């Protein structure tokens, strides 16, 4: 699910309009079925407004759990070929080298800063999972062994990334 209509052009992805998803989630919740949502942000042609629409949906939803991924094209996919200009061997080679060695995506007409996408990713997780209804649901469903695993999970630790002297370090929850 994503807020932007441009995603339907990505072929193999199964994407439903947000209003359809909202309706189905309400039906499932009314029947006691918990739902999880899986979202992708940072599509190459996605605008800030579309990304914000996805975030608004996530935060207004009746979802019990959610996961966000940042778009990453994989070699062999149609989107990879399109973005990396597979039809032009010189451009393709340059783009792939920049991607592999520098982590740079080829420039698209609507280029969003990766740091803005990562901030959106982090803030959405924090805003979703710190809502009282979600916290209560998690506490109700969690087993004691899972608590330690949550704190040690790299994704959880990235949420609490500390910066010292422009050098990134992770919070060491193993010694807490």
CORLIN-V627876 format. One line per field, one symbol per residue. phi: phi as a letter, one per 40 degrees, with the letter a starting at -180 (. if undefined). psi: psi as a letter, one per 20 degrees, with the letter a starting at -180 (. if undefined). burial: 1 if it has 24 or more other ideal C-beta (glycine too) atoms within 12 Angstrom, else 0. A space follows every 10 residues. Layout:
# CORLIN-V627876
phi = ???
psi = ???
burial = ???
This chain:
# CORLIN-V627876
phi = .acccccccc gcccbbcccc cdcccccccc bgbcbbbbbb bgcdbccdcc cccccdcdcc ccccbabbbc dacbdgcccc ccccfdcbdc cccccccccc cbgccccbdb cccccccccc dcccdccccb cdccdccccc ccbdccdccc cccccccccb cbbbfgbcbc ccccbc
psi = pqiqiihiij eipopqqhhg ggghgggggh jkpqqqqpqp rkqhjprggg ghgggggghi rkqhqqppqp poqqpiqhhg gghjlhingg ggggggghgg hikpqqprhn oqphhhghgg gghggghgij pghggggghh iqqghhgghg hiphgghhhk pqppljppqq pnihj.
burial = 1111011001 0000100100 1100100000 0000101011 1111111001 1011101110 1111110101 1010000011 0011000000 0000110000 0000110000 0100001001 1101100110 0001000000 0000000000 0000000010 0000000000 000000
